[in-house]
Amino acid sequence: MNYTTNLSEKWRVTLEVTFTNDEFLAEYKRQLEDVKRSAKMDGFRPGKAPANLIEQRYKKNIEEETEEKLMQRALITAIKEKNL
């Protein structure tokens, strides 16, 4: 994860974050496993549906959660390191 901060005014800071593909995929797999544990699909016991079926049905939600978690982590890191 790389980030840059720009102080545009006394009270406004712009944070630009970039993630590597490996970082995104690692978090995506964590989110997929979280969804897999709680997802209920017809024909399968809760938590026992195959990952590829879970991914097909919930892909958009998993991607959104992945992005949110990565951005939260980057924001916390930037605040701590830059004393914002």
Distance bins in CASP14 RR format, pairs under 12 A and 6 or more apart:
PFRMAT RR
TARGET T0000
AUTHOR 0000-0000-0000
RMODE 2
METHOD distances of the structure
MODEL  1
1 15 0 0 0 0 0 1 0 0 0 0 0
1 16 0 0 0 0 0 1 0 0 0 0 0
1 17 1 0 0 1 0 0 0 0 0 0 0
1 18 1 0 0 1 0 0 0 0 0 0 0
1 19 1 0 1 0 0 0 0 0 0 0 0
1 20 1 0 0 1 0 0 0 0 0 0 0
1 21 0 0 0 0 0 1 0 0 0 0 0
1 22 0 0 0 0 0 1 0 0 0 0 0
1 23 1 0 0 1 0 0 0 0 0 0 0
1 24 0 0 0 0 1 0 0 0 0 0 0
1 26 0 0 0 0 0 1 0 0 0 0 0
1 27 0 0 0 0 0 1 0 0 0 0 0
1 69 0 0 0 0 0 1 0 0 0 0 0
1 70 1 0 0 1 0 0 0 0 0 0 0
1 71 0 0 0 0 0 1 0 0 0 0 0
1 72 0 0 0 0 0 1 0 0 0 0 0
1 73 1 0 0 1 0 0 0 0 0 0 0
1 74 1 0 1 0 0 0 0 0 0 0 0
1 75 0 0 0 0 0 1 0 0 0 0 0
1 76 0 0 0 0 0 1 0 0 0 0 0
1 77 1 0 0 1 0 0 0 0 0 0 0
1 78 0 0 0 0 1 0 0 0 0 0 0
1 81 0 0 0 0 0 1 0 0 0 0 0
2 15 0 0 0 0 0 1 0 0 0 0 0
2 16 0 0 0 0 1 0 0 0 0 0 0
2 17 1 0 0 1 0 0 0 0 0 0 0
2 18 1 0 1 0 0 0 0 0 0 0 0
2 19 0 0 0 0 1 0 0 0 0 0 0
2 20 0 0 0 0 1 0 0 0 0 0 0
2 23 0 0 0 0 0 1 0 0 0 0 0
2 74 0 0 0 0 1 0 0 0 0 0 0
2 77 0 0 0 0 0 1 0 0 0 0 0
2 78 0 0 0 0 0 1 0 0 0 0 0
3 13 0 0 0 0 0 1 0 0 0 0 0
3 14 0 0 0 0 0 1 0 0 0 0 0
3 15 1 0 0 1 0 0 0 0 0 0 0
3 16 1 0 0 1 0 0 0 0 0 0 0
3 17 1 0 1 0 0 0 0 0 0 0 0
3 18 1 0 0 1 0 0 0 0 0 0 0
3 19 0 0 0 0 1 0 0 0 0 0 0
3 70 0 0 0 0 0 1 0 0 0 0 0
3 71 0 0 0 0 0 1 0 0 0 0 0
3 73 0 0 0 0 0 1 0 0 0 0 0
3 74 1 0 1 0 0 0 0 0 0 0 0
3 75 0 0 0 0 1 0 0 0 0 0 0
3 76 0 0 0 0 0 1 0 0 0 0 0
3 77 1 0 0 1 0 0 0 0 0 0 0
3 78 1 0 1 0 0 0 0 0 0 0 0
3 79 0 0 0 0 0 1 0 0 0 0 0
3 80 0 0 0 0 0 1 0 0 0 0 0
3 81 0 0 0 0 1 0 0 0 0 0 0
3 82 0 0 0 0 1 0 0 0 0 0 0
3 84 0 0 0 0 0 1 0 0 0 0 0
4 13 0 0 0 0 0 1 0 0 0 0 0
4 14 0 0 0 0 1 0 0 0 0 0 0
4 15 1 0 0 1 0 0 0 0 0 0 0
4 16 1 0 1 0 0 0 0 0 0 0 0
4 17 0 0 0 0 1 0 0 0 0 0 0
4 18 0 0 0 0 1 0 0 0 0 0 0
4 74 0 0 0 0 0 1 0 0 0 0 0
4 78 0 0 0 0 1 0 0 0 0 0 0
4 81 0 0 0 0 0 1 0 0 0 0 0
4 82 0 0 0 0 0 1 0 0 0 0 0
5 12 0 0 0 0 0 1 0 0 0 0 0
5 13 1 0 1 0 0 0 0 0 0 0 0
5 14 1 0 0 1 0 0 0 0 0 0 0
5 15 1 0 1 0 0 0 0 0 0 0 0
5 16 1 0 0 1 0 0 0 0 0 0 0
5 17 0 0 0 0 1 0 0 0 0 0 0
5 74 0 0 0 0 0 1 0 0 0 0 0
5 75 0 0 0 0 0 1 0 0 0 0 0
5 77 0 0 0 0 0 1 0 0 0 0 0
5 78 1 0 0 1 0 0 0 0 0 0 0
5 79 0 0 0 0 1 0 0 0 0 0 0
5 81 0 0 0 0 1 0 0 0 0 0 0
5 82 1 0 1 0 0 0 0 0 0 0 0
5 83 0 0 0 0 0 1 0 0 0 0 0
5 84 1 0 0 1 0 0 0 0 0 0 0
6 12 0 0 0 0 1 0 0 0 0 0 0
6 13 1 0 0 1 0 0 0 0 0 0 0
6 14 1 0 1 0 0 0 0 0 0 0 0
6 15 0 0 0 0 1 0 0 0 0 0 0
6 16 1 0 0 1 0 0 0 0 0 0 0
6 78 0 0 0 0 0 1 0 0 0 0 0
6 82 0 0 0 0 0 1 0 0 0 0 0
6 84 0 0 0 0 0 1 0 0 0 0 0
7 13 1 0 1 0 0 0 0 0 0 0 0
7 14 0 0 0 0 1 0 0 0 0 0 0
7 15 0 0 0 0 0 1 0 0 0 0 0
7 82 0 0 0 0 1 0 0 0 0 0 0
7 84 0 0 0 0 1 0 0 0 0 0 0
8 14 1 0 1 0 0 0 0 0 0 0 0
8 15 0 0 0 0 0 1 0 0 0 0 0
11 84 0 0 0 0 0 1 0 0 0 0 0
12 84 0 0 0 0 0 1 0 0 0 0 0
13 75 0 0 0 0 0 1 0 0 0 0 0
13 78 0 0 0 0 1 0 0 0 0 0 0
13 79 0 0 0 0 1 0 0 0 0 0 0
13 82 0 0 0 0 1 0 0 0 0 0 0
13 83 0 0 0 0 0 1 0 0 0 0 0
13 84 1 0 0 1 0 0 0 0 0 0 0
14 78 0 0 0 0 0 1 0 0 0 0 0
14 84 0 0 0 0 0 1 0 0 0 0 0
15 71 0 0 0 0 1 0 0 0 0 0 0
15 72 0 0 0 0 0 1 0 0 0 0 0
15 74 1 0 0 1 0 0 0 0 0 0 0
15 75 1 0 0 1 0 0 0 0 0 0 0
15 76 0 0 0 0 0 1 0 0 0 0 0
15 77 0 0 0 0 0 1 0 0 0 0 0
15 78 1 0 1 0 0 0 0 0 0 0 0
15 79 0 0 0 0 1 0 0 0 0 0 0
15 81 0 0 0 0 0 1 0 0 0 0 0
15 82 0 0 0 0 1 0 0 0 0 0 0
15 84 0 0 0 0 1 0 0 0 0 0 0
16 71 0 0 0 0 0 1 0 0 0 0 0
16 74 0 0 0 0 1 0 0 0 0 0 0
16 75 0 0 0 0 0 1 0 0 0 0 0
16 78 0 0 0 0 1 0 0 0 0 0 0
17 23 0 0 0 0 0 1 0 0 0 0 0
17 24 0 0 0 0 0 1 0 0 0 0 0
17 67 0 0 0 0 0 1 0 0 0 0 0
17 70 1 0 0 1 0 0 0 0 0 0 0
17 71 1 0 0 1 0 0 0 0 0 0 0
17 72 0 0 0 0 0 1 0 0 0 0 0
17 73 0 0 0 0 1 0 0 0 0 0 0
17 74 1 0 1 0 0 0 0 0 0 0 0
17 75 0 0 0 0 1 0 0 0 0 0 0
17 76 0 0 0 0 0 1 0 0 0 0 0
17 77 0 0 0 0 1 0 0 0 0 0 0
17 78 1 0 0 1 0 0 0 0 0 0 0
18 24 0 0 0 0 0 1 0 0 0 0 0
18 70 0 0 0 0 0 1 0 0 0 0 0
18 71 0 0 0 0 0 1 0 0 0 0 0
18 74 0 0 0 0 1 0 0 0 0 0 0
19 25 0 0 0 0 1 0 0 0 0 0 0
19 26 0 0 0 0 1 0 0 0 0 0 0
19 27 0 0 0 0 1 0 0 0 0 0 0
19 28 0 0 0 0 0 1 0 0 0 0 0
19 66 0 0 0 0 1 0 0 0 0 0 0
19 67 0 0 0 0 1 0 0 0 0 0 0
19 69 0 0 0 0 0 1 0 0 0 0 0
19 70 1 0 1 0 0 0 0 0 0 0 0
19 71 0 0 0 0 1 0 0 0 0 0 0
19 73 0 0 0 0 1 0 0 0 0 0 0
19 74 1 0 0 1 0 0 0 0 0 0 0
19 77 0 0 0 0 0 1 0 0 0 0 0
20 26 0 0 0 0 1 0 0 0 0 0 0
20 27 0 0 0 0 0 1 0 0 0 0 0
20 70 0 0 0 0 0 1 0 0 0 0 0
21 27 0 0 0 0 0 1 0 0 0 0 0
21 28 0 0 0 0 0 1 0 0 0 0 0
22 28 0 0 0 0 0 1 0 0 0 0 0
22 29 0 0 0 0 0 1 0 0 0 0 0
22 70 0 0 0 0 0 1 0 0 0 0 0
23 29 0 0 0 0 0 1 0 0 0 0 0
23 30 0 0 0 0 0 1 0 0 0 0 0
23 66 0 0 0 0 1 0 0 0 0 0 0
23 67 0 0 0 0 0 1 0 0 0 0 0
23 69 0 0 0 0 0 1 0 0 0 0 0
23 70 1 0 0 1 0 0 0 0 0 0 0
23 71 0 0 0 0 0 1 0 0 0 0 0
23 73 0 0 0 0 1 0 0 0 0 0 0
23 74 0 0 0 0 0 1 0 0 0 0 0
24 30 0 0 0 0 0 1 0 0 0 0 0
24 31 0 0 0 0 0 1 0 0 0 0 0
24 62 0 0 0 0 0 1 0 0 0 0 0
24 63 0 0 0 0 1 0 0 0 0 0 0
24 65 0 0 0 0 0 1 0 0 0 0 0
24 66 1 0 0 1 0 0 0 0 0 0 0
24 67 0 0 0 0 1 0 0 0 0 0 0
24 69 0 0 0 0 0 1 0 0 0 0 0
24 70 1 0 0 1 0 0 0 0 0 0 0
24 71 0 0 0 0 0 1 0 0 0 0 0
24 73 0 0 0 0 0 1 0 0 0 0 0
24 74 0 0 0 0 0 1 0 0 0 0 0
25 31 0 0 0 0 0 1 0 0 0 0 0
25 32 0 0 0 0 0 1 0 0 0 0 0
25 62 0 0 0 0 0 1 0 0 0 0 0
25 63 0 0 0 0 0 1 0 0 0 0 0
25 66 0 0 0 0 1 0 0 0 0 0 0
25 70 0 0 0 0 0 1 0 0 0 0 0
26 32 0 0 0 0 0 1 0 0 0 0 0
26 33 0 0 0 0 0 1 0 0 0 0 0
26 66 0 0 0 0 1 0 0 0 0 0 0
26 69 0 0 0 0 0 1 0 0 0 0 0
26 70 0 0 0 0 1 0 0 0 0 0 0
26 73 0 0 0 0 0 1 0 0 0 0 0
27 33 0 0 0 0 0 1 0 0 0 0 0
27 34 0 0 0 0 0 1 0 0 0 0 0
27 62 0 0 0 0 1 0 0 0 0 0 0
27 63 0 0 0 0 0 1 0 0 0 0 0
27 64 0 0 0 0 0 1 0 0 0 0 0
27 65 0 0 0 0 1 0 0 0 0 0 0
27 66 1 0 1 0 0 0 0 0 0 0 0
27 67 0 0 0 0 1 0 0 0 0 0 0
27 68 0 0 0 0 1 0 0 0 0 0 0
27 69 1 0 1 0 0 0 0 0 0 0 0
27 70 1 0 1 0 0 0 0 0 0 0 0
27 71 0 0 0 0 0 1 0 0 0 0 0
27 72 0 0 0 0 0 1 0 0 0 0 0
27 73 0 0 0 0 1 0 0 0 0 0 0
27 74 0 0 0 0 0 1 0 0 0 0 0
28 34 0 0 0 0 0 1 0 0 0 0 0
28 35 0 0 0 0 0 1 0 0 0 0 0
28 51 0 0 0 0 0 1 0 0 0 0 0
28 55 0 0 0 0 1 0 0 0 0 0 0
28 58 0 0 0 0 0 1 0 0 0 0 0
28 59 0 0 0 0 1 0 0 0 0 0 0
28 61 0 0 0 0 0 1 0 0 0 0 0
28 62 1 0 0 1 0 0 0 0 0 0 0
28 63 1 0 0 1 0 0 0 0 0 0 0
28 64 0 0 0 0 0 1 0 0 0 0 0
28 65 0 0 0 0 1 0 0 0 0 0 0
28 66 1 0 1 0 0 0 0 0 0 0 0
28 67 0 0 0 0 1 0 0 0 0 0 0
28 68 0 0 0 0 0 1 0 0 0 0 0
28 69 0 0 0 0 1 0 0 0 0 0 0
28 70 0 0 0 0 1 0 0 0 0 0 0
29 35 0 0 0 0 0 1 0 0 0 0 0
29 36 0 0 0 0 0 1 0 0 0 0 0
29 51 0 0 0 0 1 0 0 0 0 0 0
29 54 0 0 0 0 0 1 0 0 0 0 0
29 55 0 0 0 0 0 1 0 0 0 0 0
29 62 0 0 0 0 1 0 0 0 0 0 0
29 65 0 0 0 0 0 1 0 0 0 0 0
29 66 0 0 0 0 1 0 0 0 0 0 0
29 69 0 0 0 0 0 1 0 0 0 0 0
30 36 0 0 0 0 0 1 0 0 0 0 0
30 37 0 0 0 0 0 1 0 0 0 0 0
30 62 0 0 0 0 1 0 0 0 0 0 0
30 65 0 0 0 0 1 0 0 0 0 0 0
30 66 0 0 0 0 1 0 0 0 0 0 0
30 69 1 0 0 1 0 0 0 0 0 0 0
30 70 0 0 0 0 0 1 0 0 0 0 0
30 73 0 0 0 0 0 1 0 0 0 0 0
31 37 0 0 0 0 0 1 0 0 0 0 0
31 38 0 0 0 0 0 1 0 0 0 0 0
31 39 0 0 0 0 0 1 0 0 0 0 0
31 51 0 0 0 0 0 1 0 0 0 0 0
31 54 0 0 0 0 0 1 0 0 0 0 0
31 55 0 0 0 0 0 1 0 0 0 0 0
31 58 0 0 0 0 1 0 0 0 0 0 0
31 59 0 0 0 0 0 1 0 0 0 0 0
31 60 0 0 0 0 0 1 0 0 0 0 0
31 61 0 0 0 0 1 0 0 0 0 0 0
31 62 1 0 1 0 0 0 0 0 0 0 0
31 63 0 0 0 0 1 0 0 0 0 0 0
31 64 0 0 0 0 1 0 0 0 0 0 0
31 65 1 0 1 0 0 0 0 0 0 0 0
31 66 1 0 1 0 0 0 0 0 0 0 0
31 67 0 0 0 0 1 0 0 0 0 0 0
31 68 0 0 0 0 1 0 0 0 0 0 0
31 69 1 0 0 1 0 0 0 0 0 0 0
31 70 0 0 0 0 0 1 0 0 0 0 0
32 38 0 0 0 0 0 1 0 0 0 0 0
32 39 0 0 0 0 1 0 0 0 0 0 0
32 47 0 0 0 0 0 1 0 0 0 0 0
32 49 0 0 0 0 0 1 0 0 0 0 0
32 50 0 0 0 0 0 1 0 0 0 0 0
32 51 1 0 0 1 0 0 0 0 0 0 0
32 52 0 0 0 0 1 0 0 0 0 0 0
32 53 0 0 0 0 0 1 0 0 0 0 0
32 54 1 0 0 1 0 0 0 0 0 0 0
32 55 1 0 0 1 0 0 0 0 0 0 0
32 56 0 0 0 0 0 1 0 0 0 0 0
32 57 0 0 0 0 0 1 0 0 0 0 0
32 58 0 0 0 0 1 0 0 0 0 0 0
32 59 0 0 0 0 1 0 0 0 0 0 0
32 61 0 0 0 0 0 1 0 0 0 0 0
32 62 1 0 1 0 0 0 0 0 0 0 0
32 63 0 0 0 0 0 1 0 0 0 0 0
32 65 0 0 0 0 1 0 0 0 0 0 0
32 66 0 0 0 0 1 0 0 0 0 0 0
33 39 0 0 0 0 0 1 0 0 0 0 0
33 47 0 0 0 0 1 0 0 0 0 0 0
33 51 0 0 0 0 1 0 0 0 0 0 0
33 54 0 0 0 0 1 0 0 0 0 0 0
33 55 0 0 0 0 0 1 0 0 0 0 0
33 58 0 0 0 0 0 1 0 0 0 0 0
33 62 0 0 0 0 1 0 0 0 0 0 0
33 65 0 0 0 0 0 1 0 0 0 0 0
33 66 0 0 0 0 0 1 0 0 0 0 0
34 47 0 0 0 0 0 1 0 0 0 0 0
34 51 0 0 0 0 0 1 0 0 0 0 0
34 54 0 0 0 0 0 1 0 0 0 0 0
34 58 0 0 0 0 0 1 0 0 0 0 0
34 61 0 0 0 0 0 1 0 0 0 0 0
34 62 0 0 0 0 1 0 0 0 0 0 0
34 65 1 0 0 1 0 0 0 0 0 0 0
34 66 0 0 0 0 0 1 0 0 0 0 0
34 69 0 0 0 0 1 0 0 0 0 0 0
35 41 0 0 0 0 0 1 0 0 0 0 0
35 46 0 0 0 0 0 1 0 0 0 0 0
35 47 0 0 0 0 1 0 0 0 0 0 0
35 49 0 0 0 0 1 0 0 0 0 0 0
35 51 0 0 0 0 1 0 0 0 0 0 0
35 53 0 0 0 0 0 1 0 0 0 0 0
35 54 1 0 1 0 0 0 0 0 0 0 0
35 55 0 0 0 0 1 0 0 0 0 0 0
35 56 0 0 0 0 0 1 0 0 0 0 0
35 57 0 0 0 0 1 0 0 0 0 0 0
35 58 1 0 1 0 0 0 0 0 0 0 0
35 59 0 0 0 0 1 0 0 0 0 0 0
35 60 0 0 0 0 0 1 0 0 0 0 0
35 61 1 0 0 1 0 0 0 0 0 0 0
35 62 1 0 1 0 0 0 0 0 0 0 0
35 63 0 0 0 0 0 1 0 0 0 0 0
35 64 0 0 0 0 0 1 0 0 0 0 0
35 65 0 0 0 0 1 0 0 0 0 0 0
35 66 0 0 0 0 0 1 0 0 0 0 0
36 44 0 0 0 0 0 1 0 0 0 0 0
36 45 0 0 0 0 0 1 0 0 0 0 0
36 46 0 0 0 0 1 0 0 0 0 0 0
36 47 1 0 1 0 0 0 0 0 0 0 0
36 48 0 0 0 0 1 0 0 0 0 0 0
36 49 1 0 0 1 0 0 0 0 0 0 0
36 50 0 0 0 0 1 0 0 0 0 0 0
36 51 1 0 1 0 0 0 0 0 0 0 0
36 52 0 0 0 0 0 1 0 0 0 0 0
36 53 0 0 0 0 1 0 0 0 0 0 0
36 54 1 0 1 0 0 0 0 0 0 0 0
36 55 0 0 0 0 1 0 0 0 0 0 0
36 57 0 0 0 0 0 1 0 0 0 0 0
36 58 0 0 0 0 1 0 0 0 0 0 0
36 62 0 0 0 0 1 0 0 0 0 0 0
37 45 0 0 0 0 0 1 0 0 0 0 0
37 46 0 0 0 0 1 0 0 0 0 0 0
37 47 1 0 1 0 0 0 0 0 0 0 0
37 48 0 0 0 0 1 0 0 0 0 0 0
37 49 0 0 0 0 0 1 0 0 0 0 0
37 51 0 0 0 0 0 1 0 0 0 0 0
37 54 0 0 0 0 1 0 0 0 0 0 0
38 46 1 0 0 1 0 0 0 0 0 0 0
38 47 1 0 0 1 0 0 0 0 0 0 0
38 48 0 0 0 0 0 1 0 0 0 0 0
38 49 0 0 0 0 0 1 0 0 0 0 0
38 54 0 0 0 0 1 0 0 0 0 0 0
38 58 0 0 0 0 0 1 0 0 0 0 0
38 61 0 0 0 0 0 1 0 0 0 0 0
39 45 0 0 0 0 0 1 0 0 0 0 0
39 46 1 0 0 1 0 0 0 0 0 0 0
39 47 1 0 0 1 0 0 0 0 0 0 0
39 48 0 0 0 0 1 0 0 0 0 0 0
39 49 1 0 1 0 0 0 0 0 0 0 0
39 50 0 0 0 0 0 1 0 0 0 0 0
39 51 0 0 0 0 0 1 0 0 0 0 0
39 53 0 0 0 0 1 0 0 0 0 0 0
39 54 1 0 1 0 0 0 0 0 0 0 0
39 55 0 0 0 0 0 1 0 0 0 0 0
39 56 0 0 0 0 0 1 0 0 0 0 0
39 57 1 0 0 1 0 0 0 0 0 0 0
39 58 1 0 0 1 0 0 0 0 0 0 0
39 61 0 0 0 0 0 1 0 0 0 0 0
39 62 0 0 0 0 0 1 0 0 0 0 0
40 46 1 0 1 0 0 0 0 0 0 0 0
40 47 0 0 0 0 1 0 0 0 0 0 0
40 48 0 0 0 0 0 1 0 0 0 0 0
40 49 0 0 0 0 1 0 0 0 0 0 0
40 53 0 0 0 0 0 1 0 0 0 0 0
40 54 0 0 0 0 0 1 0 0 0 0 0
40 57 0 0 0 0 0 1 0 0 0 0 0
40 58 0 0 0 0 0 1 0 0 0 0 0
41 47 0 0 0 0 1 0 0 0 0 0 0
41 48 0 0 0 0 1 0 0 0 0 0 0
41 49 1 0 1 0 0 0 0 0 0 0 0
41 50 0 0 0 0 1 0 0 0 0 0 0
41 51 0 0 0 0 0 1 0 0 0 0 0
41 52 0 0 0 0 0 1 0 0 0 0 0
41 53 1 0 0 1 0 0 0 0 0 0 0
41 54 1 0 0 1 0 0 0 0 0 0 0
41 55 0 0 0 0 0 1 0 0 0 0 0
41 56 0 0 0 0 0 1 0 0 0 0 0
41 57 1 0 0 1 0 0 0 0 0 0 0
41 58 0 0 0 0 1 0 0 0 0 0 0
42 49 0 0 0 0 1 0 0 0 0 0 0
42 53 0 0 0 0 0 1 0 0 0 0 0
42 57 0 0 0 0 0 1 0 0 0 0 0
43 49 0 0 0 0 1 0 0 0 0 0 0
43 50 0 0 0 0 0 1 0 0 0 0 0
43 53 0 0 0 0 0 1 0 0 0 0 0
44 50 1 0 0 1 0 0 0 0 0 0 0
44 51 0 0 0 0 0 1 0 0 0 0 0
44 53 0 0 0 0 1 0 0 0 0 0 0
44 54 0 0 0 0 1 0 0 0 0 0 0
44 57 0 0 0 0 0 1 0 0 0 0 0
46 54 0 0 0 0 0 1 0 0 0 0 0
47 53 0 0 0 0 0 1 0 0 0 0 0
47 54 0 0 0 0 1 0 0 0 0 0 0
48 54 0 0 0 0 0 1 0 0 0 0 0
49 55 0 0 0 0 0 1 0 0 0 0 0
49 56 0 0 0 0 0 1 0 0 0 0 0
49 57 0 0 0 0 1 0 0 0 0 0 0
49 58 0 0 0 0 0 1 0 0 0 0 0
50 56 0 0 0 0 1 0 0 0 0 0 0
50 57 0 0 0 0 0 1 0 0 0 0 0
51 57 0 0 0 0 0 1 0 0 0 0 0
51 58 0 0 0 0 0 1 0 0 0 0 0
51 59 0 0 0 0 0 1 0 0 0 0 0
51 62 0 0 0 0 0 1 0 0 0 0 0
52 58 0 0 0 0 0 1 0 0 0 0 0
52 59 0 0 0 0 0 1 0 0 0 0 0
53 59 0 0 0 0 0 1 0 0 0 0 0
54 61 0 0 0 0 0 1 0 0 0 0 0
54 62 0 0 0 0 1 0 0 0 0 0 0
55 61 0 0 0 0 0 1 0 0 0 0 0
55 62 1 0 0 1 0 0 0 0 0 0 0
55 63 0 0 0 0 0 1 0 0 0 0 0
55 66 0 0 0 0 0 1 0 0 0 0 0
56 62 0 0 0 0 0 1 0 0 0 0 0
58 64 0 0 0 0 1 0 0 0 0 0 0
58 65 0 0 0 0 1 0 0 0 0 0 0
58 66 0 0 0 0 0 1 0 0 0 0 0
59 65 0 0 0 0 0 1 0 0 0 0 0
59 66 0 0 0 0 0 1 0 0 0 0 0
60 66 0 0 0 0 0 1 0 0 0 0 0
60 67 0 0 0 0 0 1 0 0 0 0 0
61 67 0 0 0 0 0 1 0 0 0 0 0
61 68 0 0 0 0 0 1 0 0 0 0 0
62 68 0 0 0 0 0 1 0 0 0 0 0
62 69 0 0 0 0 0 1 0 0 0 0 0
63 69 0 0 0 0 0 1 0 0 0 0 0
63 70 0 0 0 0 0 1 0 0 0 0 0
64 70 0 0 0 0 0 1 0 0 0 0 0
64 71 0 0 0 0 0 1 0 0 0 0 0
65 71 0 0 0 0 0 1 0 0 0 0 0
65 72 0 0 0 0 0 1 0 0 0 0 0
66 72 0 0 0 0 0 1 0 0 0 0 0
66 73 0 0 0 0 0 1 0 0 0 0 0
67 73 0 0 0 0 0 1 0 0 0 0 0
67 74 0 0 0 0 0 1 0 0 0 0 0
68 74 0 0 0 0 0 1 0 0 0 0 0
68 75 0 0 0 0 0 1 0 0 0 0 0
69 75 0 0 0 0 0 1 0 0 0 0 0
69 76 0 0 0 0 0 1 0 0 0 0 0
70 76 0 0 0 0 0 1 0 0 0 0 0
70 77 0 0 0 0 0 1 0 0 0 0 0
71 77 0 0 0 0 0 1 0 0 0 0 0
71 78 0 0 0 0 0 1 0 0 0 0 0
72 78 0 0 0 0 0 1 0 0 0 0 0
72 79 0 0 0 0 0 1 0 0 0 0 0
73 79 0 0 0 0 0 1 0 0 0 0 0
73 80 0 0 0 0 0 1 0 0 0 0 0
74 80 0 0 0 0 0 1 0 0 0 0 0
74 81 0 0 0 0 0 1 0 0 0 0 0
74 82 0 0 0 0 0 1 0 0 0 0 0
75 81 0 0 0 0 0 1 0 0 0 0 0
75 82 0 0 0 0 0 1 0 0 0 0 0
75 84 0 0 0 0 1 0 0 0 0 0 0
76 82 0 0 0 0 0 1 0 0 0 0 0
76 84 0 0 0 0 0 1 0 0 0 0 0
77 84 0 0 0 0 0 1 0 0 0 0 0
78 84 1 0 0 1 0 0 0 0 0 0 0
END
